[in-house]
């Protein structure tokens, strides 16, 4: 075995921000892994893992051995890591060994970005590309070895020793970008038999009783390896082999022989996926009621080539994958990520497929900015009628600074009956002096009580004469009138009368 980092029985490590490359497994079945986990559940984030290869198959009594697994991250024996934000590329399965006269050549090993055997990894926000299965070994007289499987994410069971059964895998694949995955090439055979079949390529592959949940992944361009008889190999977007899935939603699956392929009876209908541009979109399962099949309109952006075209980001058209998902971006945990080239975060219904990191937040356009209580503008008319709603700014206090000289013909008693509960915070900067005398004549038949509740400093100087008419509410109604003959005074006095 060869490994950049090896973890055994480690429940809570953090493996982050490493560059791991040029790892090769040993011959005779030794796995090669950037990070190898055995019964371990660390957090693995922000690593760059590349150039990983499984070991060459062995040679025993003319029998060519199979190449071993090569994996960016290899999880075995009940490991349950959280794998997020890594870049994994250039991973190959080990090459099969050539055979002697009696036997076929050894098969190529599996190459996988992330491989779980009897494990339950949570795989999110990773970019996985250029993964291939190993090449089969040459058959000198018999058939050549098969090419190995290439997979972006691989899940399969672990056979326990001493006939103790199998430990199945349970994989959650969320918001990953997976592309350029191919199976290994089959090897040439001898005169008696043909060459070996090429290996299959799969974006995500779940086998033999394992379970899979795949959400918001972009899976593109898989291919089978070349080879001879009995038939050619295939590329699968998502391949479910005698296994089951919990959900396949919000994915973009394009550029494969088969978009979604299922040989199990435990495959419910997928939903909210864009399955387009495959030789066959669905095998063994029908399209879901919310699936679409349309060109996703990818465009290149600051961090890669698989953003979605959007008019708001400057492109000519909107991708059909925009806002086409099963739930909101925020509810799915993608509110801080984006499919837009201007890096503005996804909002509302989630876009399909992989989301890059967002560095900008959207500008609200639908919801008006709350303004609270409007601030009225003071206006005057030649003969206004006072109202019980003062025209003032709610947080300030007006202090009257001038009192007109009146000559009433009857006694009007003004007794304040309420006290302002606000604390004045501002005072006028000057005391305007009226330039005229207004004569007020009133004939009340009862005592009126007037309450002045000033609430603010006027913000404008009226240019017209105020002639207030007060209407008390006791048993009689006074009929005050006011006449102003001189020029308008340079003050403003709102009058509020409460009965």
N, C-alpha and C positions, 0 to 999 in steps of 0.2 A: 504494500500500500504506500502511496505517496500523498501527502497532504500539506498544504500551506499552514493551516491551523487545525489541530486535532483536539476534540473535546470528548471526554469519557465521563459519564455520570456527573455532568455539570448542569445544575438546574437554573442558575441565574446569572450567567455571565453576560457582559455587553461586549460585542465585537463590532467595532465601528471604525470607519474612515481608514481602512487599510488598502494597499495595493498589493494584490496577490497574483503572481503569474509564473509561467514556466514550471508547471508541476506535472510529472509523469508517474503513473502507477508502475509498480514492479511487474516483471514478467510472471507467468504462471498464475494469472488471476488477481493481480493486485490492483485495487481501485486507485484512480487518481482523482483528487478533489482539491479545490481551493480551500474549502472549509469542510471538515469531516466531523459529523456529530453522531455519537453512539450513546443512546439513552441520555440525551442532553437537550436542554430547552433554553438556549440563550436568546438574546435580542441581537440580531445581525442587521446593521444598517450602515448605509453610506460607503460600502466597499466597492472597489473596482477589481473584478476578478476576470482573468483572461489567460489564454494559452494553457489549457488544462487537457490532459489526455490520459485515458485509461491504459492499463498495462497490456502488453502483448500476450496473446494466448500461449500456453505451454505446448510441449510436444512429448507425448507419452506413447510408446509402443505403436508407432506409425499413426497415431491419432493426433490430429491437429486440434489444439485446445481453443476455446473461445476467448476472444478479447474481453477485457473487464470494463466495468463502468467508468466513464469519465464524467465528472459533474462539477459544475461551479460550486454548488453547495450540496452535500450528500448527507441525508438524514436517515438513520437506521435505528431499529430497536426501540420503538416507543419514544422517539424524540419529538418534541413539540415546540419548535422555535418560532419566533416572530421575525420574518425576513422582509425587510422593507427598504426601499430606496437604494438598491444596489444596481450596478451595471455588470452584466455577465455576458461574456462573448468569447468566441474562438475556443469552443469546447468540443472535444472529439472522443468517441468511444475507442477502446483499444482494438487493435487489429487482430483478426483471427490468424491462427498459425496454419501453415501449410501441412499437408498430410502425407503419409506414406502410401505405399501401393494399395493398401487394403481399405482405406478410409477416406471419407470426404474431408475437405478442408474445414477448419474451424470457423465458426461464425464471428462476425464483428461484434464488439461490445456496444452497449447503449451509451450514447452521448446525451447529456441532459444539462440544461441550465440549472435546474433545481430538481433533485431526485429524492422522493420520499419512499422508503421501503419499510412498511410496518410503522409508519410515523404520521403525525398530524401537524404539518406546518401551516402557518398562516403567511401567505405570500402576497405582498401588496407593494404597489408603486415601484416595481422593478422594471428595468429595460433589459431584455434578453434577446440576443441575436447571434447569428452565425454559429449555430450548433449543428453537429452532424454525428451520425452513427459511425461505428468503426467499419473498416473494410474487411470482407471475408478472406479467409486463407485459401490459397490455391490448392486445388485437388489434383495431385499428380496423375492419378488414373481414374479417380472417382470424381464425384461432383465437387465443384468449388464451394467454398463457404458462403453462407448468406451474409448480406450486409446487416449491420446493426441498426436498431431503432435510434432515430434522432428526435428529441423532444425538448420543447421549451420548459415545460413542467411535467414531470412523470410521477405517478403514484401507483404503487403496487404492493401486494402483501409480502410479509416476511414469513417464510416457512420455519416454524420453530423446531428445534432438535428433539429427538426422541419421540417423534410422532405426537407431539403436543399441540398440533393444529397450526393455525396461521394467525398472524397478527396483521390486521388490515390497516390500510392507510385512510385518512380522512383529510382532504386538502381543501382549503379555502384560498381561491385565487381571485384577488381583487385589485383592479386598476393596474394591470401590467401591460407593457408593450412588448409583444413577442413577434419576431419576424425573421425570415431567412433561416428556416429550419429544414434540414434534409436528412434522409436516411443514408446509411453507408452503402457503398457499392458492393455488389456480389462479386466473387472471384471467379476466374476462369476454371473450368474443369478439365479432366483428362479426356482421353478418346472414348471411354465407355459411357461417360455421363457429361451432361452439359455444365455450364457455369451456374453459380449460385444466384439466387434471387436477391435483388437489392432490398435494403431495409426501408421501412416506412418512415415518413417524417410527420410529426404532429406538433401543433402548437401546445396543446394540453392533452395528455393521455392518462386515462385512469383504467386500471386493469384488475380483473379477477377479484371482485368483491369490494374493492375500494370505493369510496364515495367522494363526490366532487361538488363544490359550489363555486361557480365562475361568474363574476359580476364585473362589468365595466372594463373588460379587457379588449385590447385591439390585437388581433391575431391575423398575421398576413404572410402569404407566400411560403408555404411549405411544399416539399417535393420528396418523392421517393428516390432512393438511389438506383443507379443503373444496374442491370444484371440480366441473367439468362432465364432459363426455364425455372418454374413453370409459367410465370407471368411477371409482368413488371410490378414495381412497387408504387405506392400511392402517398399522397400528402393529405393530411387531415387538419382542419382547423381545430376541432375538438373531437377526440376519439374516445368512445366509451366501450370498453371491451369486457363483457361479462361483469359489469360493474353497475354502479348507480350514481345518479346525481341528485342533489337536493334542489339546485336551481341553476339555470343558465340564463342570465338576464343582462341586458344593457351592453352586450358585446358587439363589436364590429368584426366580422369574420369574412375574409376575402382572399382570393388567390390560391385556392387549394383544389385538389381533386374532389374532395368531399368537404363541404362546409362543416356540417355536424353529422357525425356517424355514430350510430348506436347499435350494438348487437345484444343489448340486455333488454329484458322486459321491465326493468325498473327505471325507465327513462321517461319522466313526464314531459309534456310539451314545453319547449323553450318559450321565452317571451321577451318582448322589447329588444330584440336583436336586429342588426342589419346583416343579413346573410346574402352576399352578393358577389358576383364575379367568380364563382366556383364552377367546375365542370358539372357537379351535381351539388345542389345546396343542402339537401337533407337525405339521409339514408337511415332507415329503421325508426324514424320519428318524423312527425309532421311539423310544419311551421306553426308557431303559436299565433294566437289571435292578434297580437300586437307586434309581431315580427314584420319587418319591411325588407325589401330587396332593391336597393338603389345605390348608385355610386356615392360613396361618402364624401367625395370632393375634398381630398386631402390637399393641404398646402404646406409648404415649408415655412418654418418660423425660427425664432431665436434659439430653440433648444432641440430642434429635430424636424423631421419631414412629415409628421403625421398629425398636424393641427387640422381643425375643420374650417373650411371656408365659411366666413361670416361677413355679411355686409357691414355690420357695425365695426369690424376690425379692418375694413378697407378692401375686402374682396368683392368680386362682382356678383356673387350669389351666395345664398345660405345653403349649407349642407343639410340634407334631409335627416341627418343624425342630430341636429341641433334641437334641444328641448324635447327629444323623442323618448326619454327614459321612463322608468317605472315610478320614480319618486323624485323629490327635490334633491338638488345637489347637497344642500345643508344636511338633510336627513340621512343621506348616504355617506356623509363624511368627506365630501368633495368640495365643500364651500371655499377652501383655500387653494383650489387647483383649477386649471383652465384648459380649454381646447382652442382658445383664441390666440392669434399671433400677436396681439397687443398685450397679452398676458393679463387681461382683466379676468377676475375670477368668475367661475360659472355660478349663475344664480337661477332661481326658479326651477322648473323641471330639468333634470340632469341631462346633459348631452351624452350620447352613446360613446363608448370606447374609452381609451386611455386619456388621462388628464395630466398635462405637464404642471409644474409648479407655477402658481400665479404670483406676480409681483405687484399687481395693481388691483384696486377695488373699484367696483362699478360706481358710477355717478348716478344717484337716484334721479329718475325722471318722471315717475308716475305719482309719487306722493308729494303733495305740496308741503313746504316748510311751515310748521305751525307758528302762528303769530300771536296766539293768546287773544286778549281783549283788544280790539282795534283802538287806536288813539284818534279820537275825533279831532277835527279842525274847527277852531272857533270861527264862527261867522256871525255877523250882525245884520239886521234889517232895520229899516226906519221905525217900524212899530212891531217889535217881537212880542210874542206871547211866552212868558216864562213857563218852563216845564219842570217836572220833579226829577228829571234826570240831568244832572250837571254835565256840561260839556268839558270834561277834564281828563287829564291823564291819571289812571287809577292809582298811581303810587306817589303822587305829590299832593300838596295842600295849598290851596289858594288863600291868601290873606287880603281881604278888601282893604284898600288904602285911601279911599275917598268916600265921603258921604254927601249926597246932595242936600241942599237946603230946601226944605219943604214947608209949606204953610197950609196945613190941613184945616178944614172947617169942622172937623169932628176929631175926637181923641181916638187915636189908634195906639193900643198898648202892644208892644212887641216883647214877648217874654220867651226867651229861648228855652226849649223843653228837651233838647237832646245835646249830647256832647260828642264831638268827633272822636272816633276811636283811633284815628291815625295820628302818627307823630310827624309834625312838619319836618321836612328835610331840606327844604330850600326856602329862601325869602326873596322878595323882589329886589332888584338892584336899584331901584329908584322909586320915588313916590310921585306918580303923576298927579298933577293939580288940575282940576276941572277949570275950564275957562268960561263957564257960563253957569247960570242958576236956573234949575228946573223948578217950576211951581207945580206942586202936587195937590190936587183938590180931591178929597174923598169924603163920603157921607156914610160911614158905617153905622149900623144900628145895634151892633154888638161888639164886644171886645174880641179882637182877632189876635191870635198868637202866631207869630212868624218865627220860623227857625231857619237860621242861616247856617248851612253846612258847607263852608268853602273847602274845596279839595285840591286846589293847585294854583300855581302862578300862571296867569294868562300868557299865552305864547304869541298873541297878536294884539294889536291896538285897533279897537273898533274905529271905524270912520263914520259911523252913523249914530244918531241919538237913540238911546234905549228908553223906551217908555213902558216900564213894567206895569202890568195890570195884575194885582193880587186878588185871589179869590179864596177867602177863608171858608172853612166848612162848618162853622157853628150854625146857630138857629137863624141867622140872617146873612144875607149876601151883600157884602160891601161892593160898591161900584166905583172903585177908584179910577180916575183918569189922570193923565199926565200930559202936559204940553211943554214942549221944549222949543223955544224960538231962537236962542242964540246958535252959534256954531257948535258942531258936535264936540263933546268933551273928550279928552285924551285918557279915558279910563274905561274900565269894563267891570260892572258889578252884577254878577248873576244873583237873582233873587229867587229864593225858594220859600214858599209859604206852605206850611203844614197846619192843618186844622186840629 
